[in-house]
Amino acid sequence: MLTLSAALGACSFAPVYSSGSLASQPLLNLAFAKPNSRLEQVVYQELALRFGHSEAPTAPLAQVFVSASASDSVLSRTANPAKPMEVTATATLTITYRDDSGKQPIRLTRFATAGYSRSGQVLADKEAEREAAERAAKAAAESLRLGLLATLSR
């Protein structure tokens, strides 16, 4: 028992699907353009939280364009007033290098969906759609983050 506990004591816990270098998030210190909408602001906040933010004039500039659209998630009619809906957020990230290195810009487009229910009450429906759009934008931001890490690791 003593030998087994000593052997287990030497083990450490680490994420199964990542190496030690991916477990610690690299800071890219990106400069971010000004958001033109609430959804763009959500994506910028998520990316700044993960990659860091820089005010340096030579920092790579990240520009995001986000659009969202709502649609019925089912194709049947029902008497139930709670109608399932779905919002799809499409986010395009462009990283432009401003340090005269000659690197080509990186452009990634990702989309994500989030569901909500429409009840027929105008204010509740609008708020549910807005909240679902923000959830979809956060999911798209995470997908952009992973796509950027994959692109930079090549």
DALIN-V779041 format. One record per backbone hydrogen bond with DSSP energy under -1.0 kcal/mol. CO is the residue of the C=O (numbers start at 0). NH is the residue of the N-H. Records with the same first field share a line. If there is no record, write none. Layout:
BEGIN
CO=NH + NH
END
This chain:
BEGIN
0=4
1=5
2=6
3=7
4=8
7=10
18=22
19=23
29=53
30=61
36=40
37=41
38=42
39=43
40=44
41=45
42=46
43=47
44=48
45=49
46=50
47=51
50=27 + 28
51=29
55=58
59=30
60=95
61=32
62=93
64=91
66=89
68=87
70=85
80=82
82=117
83=72
84=115
85=70
86=113
87=68
88=111
89=66
90=109
91=64
92=107
93=62
94=105
95=60
105=94
107=92
109=90
111=88
113=86
115=84
117=82
120=124
121=125
122=126
123=127
124=128
125=129
126=130
127=131
128=132
129=133
130=134
131=135
132=136
133=137
134=138
135=139
136=140
137=141
138=142
139=143
140=144
141=145
142=146
143=147
144=148
145=149
146=150
147=151
148=152
END
